[in-house]
Amino acid sequence: MVMPEDIKGWIEQGLEDAKVEIDGDGRHFSAVIVSPAFEGKSSVQQHQLVYGVLGDKMKSDIHALSMRTLTPTEWEKERQG
């Protein structure tokens, strides 16, 4: 069974300087992902980057993953207010 920590590690390994918060029940997961790799990309492109990092794990290990993707600047703005 895939654990949230597994997905966190896979994403952090695949996206340089990514910060990941994730929870889930072994099949359904929810994530907030902050990465400078998202700069200048649409939300669809950001999600495609994450799906690319996870690769076949999205087909075999992860049943569902909802995610919010943010650049570091967006994350800081959100935290401030």
PyMOL Python script that loads the backbone (N, CA, C, O; Angstrom):
from pymol import cmd

cmd.read_pdbstr("""\
ATOM      1  N   MET A   1       0.840  -1.186   0.000  1.00  0.00           N
ATOM      2  CA  MET A   1       0.000   0.000   0.000  1.00  0.00           C
ATOM      3  C   MET A   1       0.884   1.249   0.000  1.00  0.00           C
ATOM      4  O   MET A   1       1.861   1.339   0.743  1.00  0.00           O
ATOM      5  N   VAL A   2       0.526   2.179  -0.828  1.00  0.00           N
ATOM      6  CA  VAL A   2       1.267   3.437  -0.918  1.00  0.00           C
ATOM      7  C   VAL A   2       0.862   4.338   0.239  1.00  0.00           C
ATOM      8  O   VAL A   2      -0.321   4.478   0.552  1.00  0.00           O
ATOM      9  N   MET A   3       1.851   4.941   0.863  1.00  0.00           N
ATOM     10  CA  MET A   3       1.618   5.858   1.980  1.00  0.00           C
ATOM     11  C   MET A   3       1.875   7.292   1.506  1.00  0.00           C
ATOM     12  O   MET A   3       2.615   7.504   0.545  1.00  0.00           O
ATOM     13  N   PRO A   4       1.269   8.272   2.175  1.00  0.00           N
ATOM     14  CA  PRO A   4       1.525   9.662   1.796  1.00  0.00           C
ATOM     15  C   PRO A   4       3.010  10.005   1.740  1.00  0.00           C
ATOM     16  O   PRO A   4       3.440  10.765   0.873  1.00  0.00           O
ATOM     17  N   GLU A   5       3.790   9.449   2.656  1.00  0.00           N
ATOM     18  CA  GLU A   5       5.229   9.726   2.689  1.00  0.00           C
ATOM     19  C   GLU A   5       5.924   9.243   1.422  1.00  0.00           C
ATOM     20  O   GLU A   5       6.896   9.851   0.973  1.00  0.00           O
ATOM     21  N   ASP A   6       5.423   8.142   0.841  1.00  0.00           N
ATOM     22  CA  ASP A   6       5.995   7.632  -0.406  1.00  0.00           C
ATOM     23  C   ASP A   6       5.820   8.652  -1.527  1.00  0.00           C
ATOM     24  O   ASP A   6       6.768   8.983  -2.240  1.00  0.00           O
ATOM     25  N   ILE A   7       4.592   9.143  -1.668  1.00  0.00           N
ATOM     26  CA  ILE A   7       4.306  10.096  -2.738  1.00  0.00           C
ATOM     27  C   ILE A   7       5.084  11.385  -2.514  1.00  0.00           C
ATOM     28  O   ILE A   7       5.619  11.966  -3.458  1.00  0.00           O
ATOM     29  N   LYS A   8       5.145  11.823  -1.281  1.00  0.00           N
ATOM     30  CA  LYS A   8       5.924  13.025  -0.939  1.00  0.00           C
ATOM     31  C   LYS A   8       7.368  12.858  -1.401  1.00  0.00           C
ATOM     32  O   LYS A   8       7.928  13.756  -2.030  1.00  0.00           O
ATOM     33  N   GLY A   9       7.963  11.728  -1.096  1.00  0.00           N
ATOM     34  CA  GLY A   9       9.346  11.461  -1.486  1.00  0.00           C
ATOM     35  C   GLY A   9       9.531  11.418  -2.990  1.00  0.00           C
ATOM     36  O   GLY A   9      10.499  11.970  -3.514  1.00  0.00           O
ATOM     37  N   TRP A  10       8.613  10.768  -3.688  1.00  0.00           N
ATOM     38  CA  TRP A  10       8.719  10.674  -5.151  1.00  0.00           C
ATOM     39  C   TRP A  10       8.662  12.058  -5.788  1.00  0.00           C
ATOM     40  O   TRP A  10       9.438  12.365  -6.693  1.00  0.00           O
ATOM     41  N   ILE A  11       7.737  12.892  -5.310  1.00  0.00           N
ATOM     42  CA  ILE A  11       7.600  14.223  -5.895  1.00  0.00           C
ATOM     43  C   ILE A  11       8.822  15.078  -5.553  1.00  0.00           C
ATOM     44  O   ILE A  11       9.353  15.774  -6.419  1.00  0.00           O
ATOM     45  N   GLU A  12       9.266  15.029  -4.307  1.00  0.00           N
ATOM     46  CA  GLU A  12      10.428  15.833  -3.912  1.00  0.00           C
ATOM     47  C   GLU A  12      11.698  15.399  -4.642  1.00  0.00           C
ATOM     48  O   GLU A  12      12.560  16.232  -4.922  1.00  0.00           O
ATOM     49  N   GLN A  13      11.824  14.127  -4.948  1.00  0.00           N
ATOM     50  CA  GLN A  13      12.979  13.647  -5.712  1.00  0.00           C
ATOM     51  C   GLN A  13      12.913  14.103  -7.161  1.00  0.00           C
ATOM     52  O   GLN A  13      13.941  14.391  -7.773  1.00  0.00           O
ATOM     53  N   GLY A  14      11.712  14.167  -7.707  1.00  0.00           N
ATOM     54  CA  GLY A  14      11.545  14.482  -9.123  1.00  0.00           C
ATOM     55  C   GLY A  14      11.461  15.953  -9.448  1.00  0.00           C
ATOM     56  O   GLY A  14      11.744  16.351 -10.578  1.00  0.00           O
ATOM     57  N   LEU A  15      11.074  16.778  -8.475  1.00  0.00           N
ATOM     58  CA  LEU A  15      10.975  18.226  -8.687  1.00  0.00           C
ATOM     59  C   LEU A  15      11.954  18.913  -7.743  1.00  0.00           C
ATOM     60  O   LEU A  15      11.763  18.923  -6.527  1.00  0.00           O
ATOM     61  N   GLU A  16      12.980  19.473  -8.309  1.00  0.00           N
ATOM     62  CA  GLU A  16      14.025  20.117  -7.511  1.00  0.00           C
ATOM     63  C   GLU A  16      13.439  21.215  -6.628  1.00  0.00           C
ATOM     64  O   GLU A  16      12.634  22.028  -7.082  1.00  0.00           O
ATOM     65  N   ASP A  17      13.851  21.229  -5.371  1.00  0.00           N
ATOM     66  CA  ASP A  17      13.441  22.229  -4.380  1.00  0.00           C
ATOM     67  C   ASP A  17      11.944  22.242  -4.103  1.00  0.00           C
ATOM     68  O   ASP A  17      11.423  23.254  -3.634  1.00  0.00           O
ATOM     69  N   ALA A  18      11.240  21.155  -4.378  1.00  0.00           N
ATOM     70  CA  ALA A  18       9.798  21.092  -4.109  1.00  0.00           C
ATOM     71  C   ALA A  18       9.554  20.892  -2.622  1.00  0.00           C
ATOM     72  O   ALA A  18      10.308  20.208  -1.931  1.00  0.00           O
ATOM     73  N   LYS A  19       8.482  21.508  -2.155  1.00  0.00           N
ATOM     74  CA  LYS A  19       7.981  21.292  -0.803  1.00  0.00           C
ATOM     75  C   LYS A  19       6.603  20.675  -0.964  1.00  0.00           C
ATOM     76  O   LYS A  19       5.763  21.190  -1.703  1.00  0.00           O
ATOM     77  N   VAL A  20       6.377  19.572  -0.270  1.00  0.00           N
ATOM     78  CA  VAL A  20       5.142  18.818  -0.470  1.00  0.00           C
ATOM     79  C   VAL A  20       4.474  18.535   0.869  1.00  0.00           C
ATOM     80  O   VAL A  20       5.111  18.056   1.807  1.00  0.00           O
ATOM     81  N   GLU A  21       3.193  18.835   0.943  1.00  0.00           N
ATOM     82  CA  GLU A  21       2.356  18.429   2.070  1.00  0.00           C
ATOM     83  C   GLU A  21       1.311  17.494   1.490  1.00  0.00           C
ATOM     84  O   GLU A  21       0.640  17.837   0.516  1.00  0.00           O
ATOM     85  N   ILE A  22       1.169  16.312   2.083  1.00  0.00           N
ATOM     86  CA  ILE A  22       0.252  15.324   1.505  1.00  0.00           C
ATOM     87  C   ILE A  22      -0.407  14.500   2.600  1.00  0.00           C
ATOM     88  O   ILE A  22       0.204  14.185   3.621  1.00  0.00           O
ATOM     89  N   ASP A  23      -1.650  14.163   2.367  1.00  0.00           N
ATOM     90  CA  ASP A  23      -2.318  13.213   3.245  1.00  0.00           C
ATOM     91  C   ASP A  23      -3.186  12.302   2.382  1.00  0.00           C
ATOM     92  O   ASP A  23      -3.462  12.595   1.219  1.00  0.00           O
ATOM     93  N   GLY A  24      -3.597  11.216   2.970  1.00  0.00           N
ATOM     94  CA  GLY A  24      -4.410  10.276   2.215  1.00  0.00           C
ATOM     95  C   GLY A  24      -4.637   8.993   2.975  1.00  0.00           C
ATOM     96  O   GLY A  24      -4.117   8.795   4.073  1.00  0.00           O
ATOM     97  N   ASP A  25      -5.428   8.122   2.367  1.00  0.00           N
ATOM     98  CA  ASP A  25      -5.849   6.888   3.030  1.00  0.00           C
ATOM     99  C   ASP A  25      -5.265   5.624   2.392  1.00  0.00           C
ATOM    100  O   ASP A  25      -5.713   4.516   2.685  1.00  0.00           O
ATOM    101  N   GLY A  26      -4.275   5.791   1.528  1.00  0.00           N
ATOM    102  CA  GLY A  26      -3.698   4.636   0.852  1.00  0.00           C
ATOM    103  C   GLY A  26      -4.190   4.474  -0.578  1.00  0.00           C
ATOM    104  O   GLY A  26      -3.576   3.762  -1.372  1.00  0.00           O
ATOM    105  N   ARG A  27      -5.296   5.132  -0.907  1.00  0.00           N
ATOM    106  CA  ARG A  27      -5.825   5.101  -2.276  1.00  0.00           C
ATOM    107  C   ARG A  27      -6.102   6.494  -2.805  1.00  0.00           C
ATOM    108  O   ARG A  27      -5.816   6.795  -3.964  1.00  0.00           O
ATOM    109  N   HIS A  28      -6.658   7.342  -1.957  1.00  0.00           N
ATOM    110  CA  HIS A  28      -6.999   8.710  -2.334  1.00  0.00           C
ATOM    111  C   HIS A  28      -6.095   9.664  -1.565  1.00  0.00           C
ATOM    112  O   HIS A  28      -5.958   9.573  -0.345  1.00  0.00           O
ATOM    113  N   PHE A  29      -5.479  10.584  -2.311  1.00  0.00           N
ATOM    114  CA  PHE A  29      -4.511  11.486  -1.703  1.00  0.00           C
ATOM    115  C   PHE A  29      -4.805  12.935  -2.088  1.00  0.00           C
ATOM    116  O   PHE A  29      -5.370  13.220  -3.144  1.00  0.00           O
ATOM    117  N   SER A  30      -4.407  13.824  -1.209  1.00  0.00           N
ATOM    118  CA  SER A  30      -4.535  15.254  -1.444  1.00  0.00           C
ATOM    119  C   SER A  30      -3.174  15.888  -1.157  1.00  0.00           C
ATOM    120  O   SER A  30      -2.552  15.598  -0.135  1.00  0.00           O
ATOM    121  N   ALA A  31      -2.716  16.755  -2.064  1.00  0.00           N
ATOM    122  CA  ALA A  31      -1.376  17.323  -1.922  1.00  0.00           C
ATOM    123  C   ALA A  31      -1.365  18.818  -2.208  1.00  0.00           C
ATOM    124  O   ALA A  31      -2.116  19.320  -3.044  1.00  0.00           O
ATOM    125  N   VAL A  32      -0.491  19.511  -1.488  1.00  0.00           N
ATOM    126  CA  VAL A  32      -0.116  20.884  -1.811  1.00  0.00           C
ATOM    127  C   VAL A  32       1.358  20.805  -2.178  1.00  0.00           C
ATOM    128  O   VAL A  32       2.182  20.334  -1.394  1.00  0.00           O
ATOM    129  N   ILE A  33       1.680  21.275  -3.385  1.00  0.00           N
ATOM    130  CA  ILE A  33       3.039  21.158  -3.896  1.00  0.00           C
ATOM    131  C   ILE A  33       3.528  22.548  -4.287  1.00  0.00           C
ATOM    132  O   ILE A  33       2.901  23.244  -5.085  1.00  0.00           O
ATOM    133  N   VAL A  34       4.657  22.933  -3.712  1.00  0.00           N
ATOM    134  CA  VAL A  34       5.268  24.230  -3.992  1.00  0.00           C
ATOM    135  C   VAL A  34       6.613  23.970  -4.661  1.00  0.00           C
ATOM    136  O   VAL A  34       7.452  23.248  -4.121  1.00  0.00           O
ATOM    137  N   SER A  35       6.817  24.564  -5.845  1.00  0.00           N
ATOM    138  CA  SER A  35       8.069  24.333  -6.558  1.00  0.00           C
ATOM    139  C   SER A  35       8.398  25.506  -7.475  1.00  0.00           C
ATOM    140  O   SER A  35       7.511  26.053  -8.130  1.00  0.00           O
ATOM    141  N   PRO A  36       9.674  25.892  -7.520  1.00  0.00           N
ATOM    142  CA  PRO A  36      10.080  26.906  -8.483  1.00  0.00           C
ATOM    143  C   PRO A  36       9.949  26.418  -9.923  1.00  0.00           C
ATOM    144  O   PRO A  36       9.939  27.232 -10.846  1.00  0.00           O
ATOM    145  N   ALA A  37       9.850  25.116 -10.130  1.00  0.00           N
ATOM    146  CA  ALA A  37       9.666  24.564 -11.482  1.00  0.00           C
ATOM    147  C   ALA A  37       8.324  24.984 -12.076  1.00  0.00           C
ATOM    148  O   ALA A  37       8.131  24.883 -13.288  1.00  0.00           O
ATOM    149  N   PHE A  38       7.404  25.450 -11.251  1.00  0.00           N
ATOM    150  CA  PHE A  38       6.081  25.853 -11.720  1.00  0.00           C
ATOM    151  C   PHE A  38       6.046  27.291 -12.255  1.00  0.00           C
ATOM    152  O   PHE A  38       5.050  27.700 -12.852  1.00  0.00           O
ATOM    153  N   GLU A  39       7.113  28.054 -12.049  1.00  0.00           N
ATOM    154  CA  GLU A  39       7.153  29.455 -12.494  1.00  0.00           C
ATOM    155  C   GLU A  39       6.854  29.553 -13.983  1.00  0.00           C
ATOM    156  O   GLU A  39       7.450  28.841 -14.790  1.00  0.00           O
ATOM    157  N   GLY A  40       5.931  30.437 -14.344  1.00  0.00           N
ATOM    158  CA  GLY A  40       5.621  30.698 -15.740  1.00  0.00           C
ATOM    159  C   GLY A  40       4.784  29.638 -16.429  1.00  0.00           C
ATOM    160  O   GLY A  40       4.567  29.710 -17.638  1.00  0.00           O
ATOM    161  N   LYS A  41       4.305  28.645 -15.668  1.00  0.00           N
ATOM    162  CA  LYS A  41       3.510  27.570 -16.254  1.00  0.00           C
ATOM    163  C   LYS A  41       2.062  27.687 -15.795  1.00  0.00           C
ATOM    164  O   LYS A  41       1.784  28.154 -14.690  1.00  0.00           O
ATOM    165  N   SER A  42       1.148  27.259 -16.652  1.00  0.00           N
ATOM    166  CA  SER A  42      -0.265  27.221 -16.282  1.00  0.00           C
ATOM    167  C   SER A  42      -0.479  26.109 -15.255  1.00  0.00           C
ATOM    168  O   SER A  42       0.395  25.267 -15.052  1.00  0.00           O
ATOM    169  N   SER A  43      -1.634  26.113 -14.618  1.00  0.00           N
ATOM    170  CA  SER A  43      -1.909  25.060 -13.636  1.00  0.00           C
ATOM    171  C   SER A  43      -1.942  23.684 -14.305  1.00  0.00           C
ATOM    172  O   SER A  43      -1.531  22.693 -13.701  1.00  0.00           O
ATOM    173  N   VAL A  44      -2.426  23.618 -15.542  1.00  0.00           N
ATOM    174  CA  VAL A  44      -2.428  22.343 -16.268  1.00  0.00           C
ATOM    175  C   VAL A  44      -0.989  21.867 -16.480  1.00  0.00           C
ATOM    176  O   VAL A  44      -0.689  20.693 -16.266  1.00  0.00           O
ATOM    177  N   GLN A  45      -0.107  22.760 -16.893  1.00  0.00           N
ATOM    178  CA  GLN A  45       1.303  22.398 -17.099  1.00  0.00           C
ATOM    179  C   GLN A  45       1.960  21.993 -15.784  1.00  0.00           C
ATOM    180  O   GLN A  45       2.778  21.073 -15.757  1.00  0.00           O
ATOM    181  N   GLN A  46       1.612  22.668 -14.702  1.00  0.00           N
ATOM    182  CA  GLN A  46       2.158  22.307 -13.391  1.00  0.00           C
ATOM    183  C   GLN A  46       1.736  20.901 -13.001  1.00  0.00           C
ATOM    184  O   GLN A  46       2.555  20.110 -12.532  1.00  0.00           O
ATOM    185  N   HIS A  47       0.469  20.589 -13.193  1.00  0.00           N
ATOM    186  CA  HIS A  47      -0.029  19.254 -12.864  1.00  0.00           C
ATOM    187  C   HIS A  47       0.620  18.210 -13.762  1.00  0.00           C
ATOM    188  O   HIS A  47       0.924  17.107 -13.307  1.00  0.00           O
ATOM    189  N   GLN A  48       0.835  18.544 -15.031  1.00  0.00           N
ATOM    190  CA  GLN A  48       1.503  17.613 -15.946  1.00  0.00           C
ATOM    191  C   GLN A  48       2.925  17.310 -15.474  1.00  0.00           C
ATOM    192  O   GLN A  48       3.398  16.181 -15.610  1.00  0.00           O
ATOM    193  N   LEU A  49       3.607  18.315 -14.921  1.00  0.00           N
ATOM    194  CA  LEU A  49       4.948  18.076 -14.377  1.00  0.00           C
ATOM    195  C   LEU A  49       4.896  17.047 -13.252  1.00  0.00           C
ATOM    196  O   LEU A  49       5.712  16.127 -13.200  1.00  0.00           O
ATOM    197  N   VAL A  50       3.932  17.212 -12.357  1.00  0.00           N
ATOM    198  CA  VAL A  50       3.803  16.273 -11.237  1.00  0.00           C
ATOM    199  C   VAL A  50       3.453  14.880 -11.749  1.00  0.00           C
ATOM    200  O   VAL A  50       4.050  13.895 -11.315  1.00  0.00           O
ATOM    201  N   TYR A  51       2.497  14.788 -12.663  1.00  0.00           N
ATOM    202  CA  TYR A  51       2.140  13.483 -13.226  1.00  0.00           C
ATOM    203  C   TYR A  51       3.340  12.846 -13.934  1.00  0.00           C
ATOM    204  O   TYR A  51       3.518  11.629 -13.883  1.00  0.00           O
ATOM    205  N   GLY A  52       4.154  13.662 -14.587  1.00  0.00           N
ATOM    206  CA  GLY A  52       5.354  13.155 -15.241  1.00  0.00           C
ATOM    207  C   GLY A  52       6.341  12.570 -14.245  1.00  0.00           C
ATOM    208  O   GLY A  52       6.967  11.543 -14.509  1.00  0.00           O
ATOM    209  N   VAL A  53       6.476  13.224 -13.103  1.00  0.00           N
ATOM    210  CA  VAL A  53       7.368  12.725 -12.044  1.00  0.00           C
ATOM    211  C   VAL A  53       6.850  11.391 -11.500  1.00  0.00           C
ATOM    212  O   VAL A  53       7.626  10.468 -11.252  1.00  0.00           O
ATOM    213  N   LEU A  54       5.550  11.304 -11.320  1.00  0.00           N
ATOM    214  CA  LEU A  54       4.977  10.086 -10.742  1.00  0.00           C
ATOM    215  C   LEU A  54       4.887   8.948 -11.759  1.00  0.00           C
ATOM    216  O   LEU A  54       4.870   7.778 -11.377  1.00  0.00           O
ATOM    217  N   GLY A  55       4.829   9.280 -13.040  1.00  0.00           N
ATOM    218  CA  GLY A  55       4.852   8.281 -14.099  1.00  0.00           C
ATOM    219  C   GLY A  55       3.831   7.175 -13.923  1.00  0.00           C
ATOM    220  O   GLY A  55       2.656   7.438 -13.669  1.00  0.00           O
ATOM    221  N   ASP A  56       4.283   5.935 -14.058  1.00  0.00           N
ATOM    222  CA  ASP A  56       3.404   4.771 -13.996  1.00  0.00           C
ATOM    223  C   ASP A  56       2.786   4.552 -12.621  1.00  0.00           C
ATOM    224  O   ASP A  56       1.817   3.804 -12.489  1.00  0.00           O
ATOM    225  N   LYS A  57       3.334   5.197 -11.601  1.00  0.00           N
ATOM    226  CA  LYS A  57       2.758   5.053 -10.262  1.00  0.00           C
ATOM    227  C   LYS A  57       1.313   5.566 -10.235  1.00  0.00           C
ATOM    228  O   LYS A  57       0.497   5.107  -9.435  1.00  0.00           O
ATOM    229  N   MET A  58       1.009   6.527 -11.122  1.00  0.00           N
ATOM    230  CA  MET A  58      -0.362   7.034 -11.193  1.00  0.00           C
ATOM    231  C   MET A  58      -1.319   5.975 -11.739  1.00  0.00           C
ATOM    232  O   MET A  58      -2.517   6.026 -11.463  1.00  0.00           O
ATOM    233  N   LYS A  59      -0.815   5.041 -12.490  1.00  0.00           N
ATOM    234  CA  LYS A  59      -1.659   3.992 -13.048  1.00  0.00           C
ATOM    235  C   LYS A  59      -1.755   2.791 -12.114  1.00  0.00           C
ATOM    236  O   LYS A  59      -2.805   2.157 -12.010  1.00  0.00           O
ATOM    237  N   SER A  60      -0.652   2.486 -11.436  1.00  0.00           N
ATOM    238  CA  SER A  60      -0.606   1.239 -10.677  1.00  0.00           C
ATOM    239  C   SER A  60      -0.741   1.416  -9.167  1.00  0.00           C
ATOM    240  O   SER A  60      -1.359   0.575  -8.513  1.00  0.00           O
ATOM    241  N   ASP A  61      -0.185   2.477  -8.596  1.00  0.00           N
ATOM    242  CA  ASP A  61      -0.115   2.599  -7.138  1.00  0.00           C
ATOM    243  C   ASP A  61      -1.071   3.632  -6.541  1.00  0.00           C
ATOM    244  O   ASP A  61      -1.532   3.475  -5.410  1.00  0.00           O
ATOM    245  N   ILE A  62      -1.361   4.672  -7.292  1.00  0.00           N
ATOM    246  CA  ILE A  62      -2.150   5.789  -6.762  1.00  0.00           C
ATOM    247  C   ILE A  62      -3.500   5.798  -7.468  1.00  0.00           C
ATOM    248  O   ILE A  62      -3.569   5.965  -8.686  1.00  0.00           O
ATOM    249  N   HIS A  63      -4.557   5.620  -6.710  1.00  0.00           N
ATOM    250  CA  HIS A  63      -5.897   5.600  -7.314  1.00  0.00           C
ATOM    251  C   HIS A  63      -6.349   7.012  -7.673  1.00  0.00           C
ATOM    252  O   HIS A  63      -6.880   7.234  -8.761  1.00  0.00           O
ATOM    253  N   ALA A  64      -6.144   7.966  -6.769  1.00  0.00           N
ATOM    254  CA  ALA A  64      -6.585   9.342  -7.008  1.00  0.00           C
ATOM    255  C   ALA A  64      -5.664  10.312  -6.271  1.00  0.00           C
ATOM    256  O   ALA A  64      -5.276  10.081  -5.126  1.00  0.00           O
ATOM    257  N   LEU A  65      -5.328  11.396  -6.956  1.00  0.00           N
ATOM    258  CA  LEU A  65      -4.488  12.433  -6.363  1.00  0.00           C
ATOM    259  C   LEU A  65      -5.059  13.796  -6.742  1.00  0.00           C
ATOM    260  O   LEU A  65      -5.054  14.179  -7.912  1.00  0.00           O
ATOM    261  N   SER A  66      -5.546  14.517  -5.746  1.00  0.00           N
ATOM    262  CA  SER A  66      -5.939  15.903  -5.991  1.00  0.00           C
ATOM    263  C   SER A  66      -4.784  16.764  -5.510  1.00  0.00           C
ATOM    264  O   SER A  66      -4.144  16.457  -4.504  1.00  0.00           O
ATOM    265  N   MET A  67      -4.523  17.837  -6.232  1.00  0.00           N
ATOM    266  CA  MET A  67      -3.362  18.647  -5.853  1.00  0.00           C
ATOM    267  C   MET A  67      -3.592  20.119  -6.106  1.00  0.00           C
ATOM    268  O   MET A  67      -4.318  20.522  -7.014  1.00  0.00           O
ATOM    269  N   ARG A  68      -2.946  20.898  -5.273  1.00  0.00           N
ATOM    270  CA  ARG A  68      -2.814  22.340  -5.476  1.00  0.00           C
ATOM    271  C   ARG A  68      -1.339  22.572  -5.728  1.00  0.00           C
ATOM    272  O   ARG A  68      -0.492  22.160  -4.936  1.00  0.00           O
ATOM    273  N   THR A  69      -1.038  23.228  -6.821  1.00  0.00           N
ATOM    274  CA  THR A  69       0.349  23.528  -7.155  1.00  0.00           C
ATOM    275  C   THR A  69       0.551  25.031  -7.085  1.00  0.00           C
ATOM    276  O   THR A  69      -0.274  25.812  -7.560  1.00  0.00           O
ATOM    277  N   LEU A  70       1.665  25.416  -6.482  1.00  0.00           N
ATOM    278  CA  LEU A  70       1.975  26.829  -6.275  1.00  0.00           C
ATOM    279  C   LEU A  70       3.450  27.086  -6.506  1.00  0.00           C
ATOM    280  O   LEU A  70       4.291  26.223  -6.258  1.00  0.00           O
ATOM    281  N   THR A  71       3.756  28.288  -6.986  1.00  0.00           N
ATOM    282  CA  THR A  71       5.153  28.719  -7.019  1.00  0.00           C
ATOM    283  C   THR A  71       5.523  29.182  -5.615  1.00  0.00           C
ATOM    284  O   THR A  71       4.631  29.440  -4.808  1.00  0.00           O
ATOM    285  N   PRO A  72       6.809  29.293  -5.301  1.00  0.00           N
ATOM    286  CA  PRO A  72       7.195  29.808  -3.979  1.00  0.00           C
ATOM    287  C   PRO A  72       6.617  31.203  -3.702  1.00  0.00           C
ATOM    288  O   PRO A  72       6.238  31.497  -2.568  1.00  0.00           O
ATOM    289  N   THR A  73       6.547  32.058  -4.719  1.00  0.00           N
ATOM    290  CA  THR A  73       5.989  33.401  -4.539  1.00  0.00           C
ATOM    291  C   THR A  73       4.509  33.321  -4.187  1.00  0.00           C
ATOM    292  O   THR A  73       4.049  34.010  -3.277  1.00  0.00           O
ATOM    293  N   GLU A  74       3.764  32.485  -4.901  1.00  0.00           N
ATOM    294  CA  GLU A  74       2.339  32.319  -4.605  1.00  0.00           C
ATOM    295  C   GLU A  74       2.134  31.765  -3.195  1.00  0.00           C
ATOM    296  O   GLU A  74       1.219  32.185  -2.486  1.00  0.00           O
ATOM    297  N   TRP A  75       2.981  30.829  -2.792  1.00  0.00           N
ATOM    298  CA  TRP A  75       2.897  30.226  -1.459  1.00  0.00           C
ATOM    299  C   TRP A  75       3.132  31.284  -0.387  1.00  0.00           C
ATOM    300  O   TRP A  75       2.393  31.335   0.597  1.00  0.00           O
ATOM    301  N   GLU A  76       4.134  32.116  -0.557  1.00  0.00           N
ATOM    302  CA  GLU A  76       4.423  33.170   0.414  1.00  0.00           C
ATOM    303  C   GLU A  76       3.273  34.170   0.516  1.00  0.00           C
ATOM    304  O   GLU A  76       2.893  34.567   1.618  1.00  0.00           O
ATOM    305  N   LYS A  77       2.724  34.575  -0.616  1.00  0.00           N
ATOM    306  CA  LYS A  77       1.589  35.500  -0.614  1.00  0.00           C
ATOM    307  C   LYS A  77       0.394  34.897   0.133  1.00  0.00           C
ATOM    308  O   LYS A  77      -0.284  35.580   0.900  1.00  0.00           O
ATOM    309  N   GLU A  78       0.158  33.630  -0.103  1.00  0.00           N
ATOM    310  CA  GLU A  78      -0.954  32.944   0.541  1.00  0.00           C
ATOM    311  C   GLU A  78      -0.755  32.876   2.061  1.00  0.00           C
ATOM    312  O   GLU A  78      -1.694  33.078   2.831  1.00  0.00           O
ATOM    313  N   ARG A  79       0.445  32.597   2.463  1.00  0.00           N
ATOM    314  CA  ARG A  79       0.745  32.480   3.893  1.00  0.00           C
ATOM    315  C   ARG A  79       0.670  33.821   4.606  1.00  0.00           C
ATOM    316  O   ARG A  79       0.343  33.885   5.791  1.00  0.00           O
ATOM    317  N   GLN A  80       0.975  34.895   3.880  1.00  0.00           N
ATOM    318  CA  GLN A  80       0.985  36.218   4.492  1.00  0.00           C
ATOM    319  C   GLN A  80      -0.405  36.825   4.572  1.00  0.00           C
ATOM    320  O   GLN A  80      -0.643  37.745   5.353  1.00  0.00           O
ATOM    321  N   GLY A  81      -1.302  36.321   3.781  1.00  0.00           N
ATOM    322  CA  GLY A  81      -2.507  36.964   3.932  1.00  0.00           C
ATOM    323  C   GLY A  81      -3.702  36.890   3.247  1.00  0.00           C
ATOM    324  O   GLY A  81      -4.655  37.590   3.592  1.00  0.00           O
TER     325      GLY A  81
END
""", "prot")
cmd.dss("prot")
cmd.show_as("cartoon", "prot")
cmd.util.cbc("prot")
cmd.orient("prot")
